[in-house]
Amino acid sequence: MLKKILVLLATVLGGVSFLYASKTCVLDTPTTAILSSGSYSADVRYFSHGNIISEINFGVFKSLDLGVSWEIDKFIGNKNIKAVVPALHVKLRLYGGSMTLPGFALGYDGQGTFINRDSDGGCGYMQRYKGLYFVIGREFFVEGLIFNLGINMNDFSKPKIYWFLNATSPLYKEFVSFMLEYDNVNYFPNARLNCGLRFSVTEYLDIDCFVRDCWGKKDTKRVPSERLLRISYLGKF
Protein backbone atom coordinates (compact mmCIF):
# COMPACT_ATOMS: atom_id res chain seq x y z
CA MET A 1 0.00 0.00 0.00
CA LEU A 2 2.83 2.41 0.89
CA LYS A 3 4.53 1.73 -2.46
CA LYS A 4 1.30 2.53 -4.36
CA ILE A 5 0.90 5.79 -2.44
CA LEU A 6 4.49 6.81 -3.28
CA VAL A 7 4.06 6.02 -6.98
CA LEU A 8 0.73 7.89 -7.15
CA LEU A 9 2.21 10.91 -5.37
CA ALA A 10 5.21 10.96 -7.73
CA THR A 11 2.91 10.84 -10.78
CA VAL A 12 0.85 13.78 -9.53
CA LEU A 13 3.99 15.83 -8.89
CA GLY A 14 5.37 15.03 -12.34
CA GLY A 15 8.44 13.19 -11.04
CA VAL A 16 9.36 9.76 -9.77
CA SER A 17 11.55 9.12 -6.73
CA PHE A 18 12.91 5.62 -7.24
CA LEU A 19 13.82 3.57 -4.22
CA TYR A 20 16.21 1.36 -6.18
CA ALA A 21 18.98 1.96 -8.70
CA SER A 22 19.04 1.61 -12.53
CA LYS A 23 15.37 1.67 -13.53
CA THR A 24 16.05 4.04 -16.42
CA CYS A 25 17.06 1.28 -18.84
CA VAL A 26 17.09 -2.50 -19.15
CA LEU A 27 20.42 -3.15 -20.86
CA ASP A 28 20.62 -1.77 -24.40
CA THR A 29 17.14 -0.26 -24.48
CA PRO A 30 15.76 2.67 -22.44
CA THR A 31 12.57 2.89 -20.40
CA THR A 32 10.39 5.95 -19.77
CA ALA A 33 11.73 6.24 -16.22
CA ILE A 34 14.13 8.98 -15.17
CA LEU A 35 16.09 9.81 -12.05
CA SER A 36 14.53 12.00 -9.42
CA SER A 37 15.76 15.59 -9.32
CA GLY A 38 18.97 15.97 -7.35
CA SER A 39 20.03 12.33 -7.68
CA TYR A 40 22.61 10.52 -9.78
CA SER A 41 23.35 6.97 -10.92
CA ALA A 42 26.74 5.44 -11.69
CA ASP A 43 27.27 2.03 -13.21
CA VAL A 44 29.93 -0.15 -14.75
CA ARG A 45 29.26 -2.89 -17.30
CA TYR A 46 31.79 -5.73 -17.65
CA PHE A 47 31.51 -7.73 -20.88
CA SER A 48 33.41 -9.72 -23.53
CA HIS A 49 37.16 -9.41 -24.19
CA GLY A 50 37.83 -7.57 -20.92
CA ASN A 51 35.79 -4.54 -22.06
CA ILE A 52 34.00 -2.16 -19.73
CA ILE A 53 31.52 0.70 -20.13
CA SER A 54 31.31 3.18 -17.27
CA GLU A 55 28.37 5.56 -17.12
CA ILE A 56 27.09 8.33 -14.89
CA ASN A 57 23.72 10.10 -15.16
CA PHE A 58 22.31 13.07 -13.28
CA GLY A 59 18.70 13.97 -12.49
CA VAL A 60 19.05 17.62 -13.44
CA PHE A 61 15.35 18.52 -13.28
CA LYS A 62 12.24 16.51 -12.44
CA SER A 63 11.80 15.57 -16.12
CA LEU A 64 15.36 15.70 -17.49
CA ASP A 65 18.39 13.41 -17.17
CA LEU A 66 21.87 14.18 -18.50
CA GLY A 67 24.79 11.77 -18.53
CA VAL A 68 27.98 10.55 -20.10
CA SER A 69 29.48 7.11 -20.70
CA TRP A 70 32.82 5.75 -21.88
CA GLU A 71 33.77 2.39 -23.35
CA ILE A 72 37.28 1.06 -22.78
CA ASP A 73 38.15 -2.08 -24.72
CA LYS A 74 40.60 -4.65 -23.33
CA PHE A 75 40.60 -2.84 -19.98
CA ILE A 76 40.88 -6.18 -18.17
CA GLY A 77 43.64 -8.44 -19.44
CA ASN A 78 47.03 -7.93 -21.05
CA LYS A 79 46.17 -6.56 -24.51
CA ASN A 80 46.45 -2.97 -25.70
CA ILE A 81 43.64 -0.74 -24.44
CA LYS A 82 41.37 1.02 -26.96
CA ALA A 83 39.01 3.89 -26.24
CA VAL A 84 36.93 6.47 -28.09
CA VAL A 85 35.49 9.85 -27.14
CA PRO A 86 32.96 9.57 -24.24
CA ALA A 87 29.31 9.42 -25.33
CA LEU A 88 26.46 11.73 -24.34
CA HIS A 89 23.09 10.71 -22.86
CA VAL A 90 19.98 12.90 -22.66
CA LYS A 91 16.45 11.88 -21.69
CA LEU A 92 13.40 14.13 -21.42
CA ARG A 93 10.26 12.59 -19.98
CA LEU A 94 7.39 14.32 -21.75
CA TYR A 95 4.61 12.68 -19.73
CA GLY A 96 4.78 10.60 -16.58
CA GLY A 97 1.72 8.46 -17.30
CA SER A 98 -1.59 7.95 -15.54
CA MET A 99 -4.01 5.16 -14.64
CA THR A 100 -5.19 5.01 -18.27
CA LEU A 101 -2.41 6.51 -20.41
CA PRO A 102 1.23 5.38 -20.73
CA GLY A 103 4.17 7.61 -20.01
CA PHE A 104 6.54 8.58 -22.81
CA ALA A 105 10.02 10.01 -23.15
CA LEU A 106 12.35 11.37 -25.83
CA GLY A 107 16.11 10.98 -25.67
CA TYR A 108 19.50 10.54 -27.23
CA ASP A 109 22.04 7.80 -26.45
CA GLY A 110 25.44 7.95 -28.12
CA GLN A 111 26.98 4.83 -26.54
CA GLY A 112 27.67 1.88 -28.85
CA THR A 113 29.51 -1.32 -28.01
CA PHE A 114 32.69 -3.01 -29.26
CA ILE A 115 34.98 -0.31 -30.59
CA ASN A 116 35.92 -0.82 -34.24
CA ARG A 117 37.15 2.27 -36.03
CA ASP A 118 37.01 0.60 -39.46
CA SER A 119 33.44 -0.75 -39.31
CA ASP A 120 29.90 0.55 -39.53
CA GLY A 121 30.63 3.57 -41.69
CA GLY A 122 33.35 4.85 -39.37
CA CYS A 123 31.03 5.33 -36.36
CA GLY A 124 33.63 3.70 -34.09
CA TYR A 125 31.46 0.79 -32.89
CA MET A 126 30.70 -2.67 -34.21
CA GLN A 127 27.23 -2.40 -32.64
CA ARG A 128 25.78 1.05 -33.13
CA TYR A 129 24.40 3.39 -30.50
CA LYS A 130 20.69 4.10 -30.05
CA GLY A 131 20.91 7.67 -31.33
CA LEU A 132 17.63 9.56 -31.15
CA TYR A 133 14.80 7.53 -29.57
CA PHE A 134 11.18 7.78 -28.44
CA VAL A 135 9.74 5.32 -25.92
CA ILE A 136 6.35 4.74 -24.30
CA GLY A 137 5.67 2.47 -21.33
CA ARG A 138 3.38 1.56 -18.49
CA GLU A 139 2.52 -1.11 -15.94
CA PHE A 140 0.28 -3.94 -17.18
CA PHE A 141 -1.69 -6.85 -15.74
CA VAL A 142 0.05 -7.18 -12.36
CA GLU A 143 1.88 -4.82 -10.02
CA GLY A 144 5.47 -4.23 -11.07
CA LEU A 145 5.21 -5.73 -14.58
CA ILE A 146 6.30 -2.86 -16.83
CA PHE A 147 6.45 -2.87 -20.63
CA ASN A 148 8.20 -0.31 -22.83
CA LEU A 149 8.01 0.05 -26.61
CA GLY A 150 10.14 2.44 -28.61
CA ILE A 151 11.70 3.51 -31.89
CA ASN A 152 15.16 4.89 -32.60
CA MET A 153 17.30 6.26 -35.43
CA ASN A 154 21.09 6.28 -35.29
CA ASP A 155 22.14 7.34 -38.80
CA PHE A 156 20.91 10.72 -40.01
CA SER A 157 22.71 10.53 -43.37
CA LYS A 158 20.76 7.36 -44.26
CA PRO A 159 17.67 7.53 -42.03
CA LYS A 160 16.28 4.18 -40.90
CA ILE A 161 13.82 3.56 -38.07
CA TYR A 162 14.44 0.66 -35.68
CA TRP A 163 12.05 -0.78 -33.09
CA PHE A 164 12.73 -2.11 -29.61
CA LEU A 165 10.70 -3.41 -26.68
CA ASN A 166 11.49 -4.45 -23.13
CA ALA A 167 9.82 -5.70 -19.97
CA THR A 168 10.72 -5.98 -16.28
CA SER A 169 8.93 -7.95 -13.60
CA PRO A 170 9.65 -8.52 -9.90
CA LEU A 171 10.32 -12.14 -8.91
CA TYR A 172 10.83 -11.61 -5.19
CA LYS A 173 9.44 -8.32 -3.89
CA GLU A 174 11.78 -5.45 -4.86
CA PHE A 175 14.93 -7.51 -4.41
CA VAL A 176 15.00 -9.75 -7.50
CA SER A 177 13.64 -8.80 -10.93
CA PHE A 178 13.56 -10.47 -14.32
CA MET A 179 14.40 -8.36 -17.38
CA LEU A 180 13.83 -9.05 -21.06
CA GLU A 181 14.43 -6.91 -24.14
CA TYR A 182 14.36 -7.32 -27.92
CA ASP A 183 16.42 -4.78 -29.80
CA ASN A 184 16.39 -3.89 -33.53
CA VAL A 185 13.15 -5.85 -33.88
CA ASN A 186 12.51 -4.96 -37.52
CA TYR A 187 16.07 -5.56 -38.77
CA PHE A 188 16.85 -9.24 -38.18
CA PRO A 189 20.60 -9.21 -39.00
CA ASN A 190 21.13 -6.88 -36.00
CA ALA A 191 18.21 -8.05 -33.83
CA ARG A 192 19.21 -9.06 -30.29
CA LEU A 193 17.26 -10.80 -27.53
CA ASN A 194 18.72 -10.06 -24.10
CA CYS A 195 17.55 -11.39 -20.73
CA GLY A 196 18.80 -11.09 -17.20
CA LEU A 197 18.24 -10.87 -13.46
CA ARG A 198 18.56 -7.77 -11.32
CA PHE A 199 19.52 -8.17 -7.66
CA SER A 200 18.80 -5.09 -5.56
CA VAL A 201 21.34 -5.61 -2.79
CA THR A 202 20.31 -2.39 -1.06
CA GLU A 203 18.05 0.50 -2.02
CA TYR A 204 21.13 2.14 -3.58
CA LEU A 205 22.98 -0.80 -5.16
CA ASP A 206 21.97 -3.18 -7.96
CA ILE A 207 23.87 -6.10 -9.47
CA ASP A 208 22.62 -7.24 -12.90
CA CYS A 209 23.53 -10.52 -14.61
CA PHE A 210 22.68 -10.73 -18.33
CA VAL A 211 22.86 -13.00 -21.33
CA ARG A 212 23.15 -10.66 -24.30
CA ASP A 213 22.11 -11.72 -27.81
CA CYS A 214 20.84 -15.08 -26.60
CA TRP A 215 20.85 -16.76 -30.04
CA GLY A 216 23.64 -14.75 -31.64
CA LYS A 217 26.17 -16.58 -33.80
CA LYS A 218 29.57 -15.22 -34.66
CA ASP A 219 30.10 -13.83 -38.15
CA THR A 220 32.00 -10.91 -39.68
CA LYS A 221 29.43 -8.35 -38.49
CA ARG A 222 28.14 -9.87 -35.27
CA VAL A 223 29.39 -10.62 -31.77
CA PRO A 224 28.26 -14.03 -30.46
CA SER A 225 26.11 -14.53 -27.39
CA GLU A 226 27.83 -13.24 -24.26
CA ARG A 227 27.42 -13.09 -20.50
CA LEU A 228 27.94 -9.78 -18.77
CA LEU A 229 27.76 -8.15 -15.36
CA ARG A 230 26.62 -4.63 -14.48
CA ILE A 231 26.92 -2.91 -11.11
CA SER A 232 24.79 0.21 -10.52
CA TYR A 233 24.76 2.71 -7.68
CA LEU A 234 22.17 5.40 -6.94
CA GLY A 235 23.02 8.47 -4.89
CA LYS A 236 21.71 11.91 -4.00
CA PHE A 237 23.36 15.31 -3.71
Stockholm file with secondary structure:
# STOCKHOLM 1.0

chainA/1-237         MLKKILVLLATVLGGVSFLYASKTCVLDTPTTAILSSGSYSADVRYFSHGNIISEINFGVFKSLDLGVSWEIDKFIGNKNIKAVVPALHVKLRLYGGSMTLPGFALGYDGQGTFINRDSDGGCGYMQRYKGLYFVIGREFFVEGLIFNLGINMNDFSKPKIYWFLNATSPLYKEFVSFMLEYDNVNYFPNARLNCGLRFSVTEYLDIDCFVRDCWGKKDTKRVPSERLLRISYLGKF
#=GR chainA/1-237 SS CHHHHHHHHHHHHTCCCCSSSCCSBSSSSBCSCCCCTTEEEEEEEEEGGGEEEEEEEEEEETTEEEEEEEEEETCSSSSCCEECCCEEEEEEEEECCCSSSCEEEEEEECCCEEEETTSGGGTEEEECCCEEEEEEEEECSSTTCEEEEEEEECCSSSCCCEEEEEEEEEEETTTEEEEEEEESTTCGGGCEEEEEEEEESSSSEEEEEEEESTTCCCBTTBCCCEEEEEEEEEEEC
#=GC SS_cons         CHHHHHHHHHHHHTCCCCSSSCCSBSSSSBCSCCCCTTEEEEEEEEEGGGEEEEEEEEEEETTEEEEEEEEEETCSSSSCCEECCCEEEEEEEEECCCSSSCEEEEEEECCCEEEETTSGGGTEEEECCCEEEEEEEEECSSTTCEEEEEEEECCSSSCCCEEEEEEEEEEETTTEEEEEEEESTTCGGGCEEEEEEEEESSSSEEEEEEEESTTCCCBTTBCCCEEEEEEEEEEEC
//
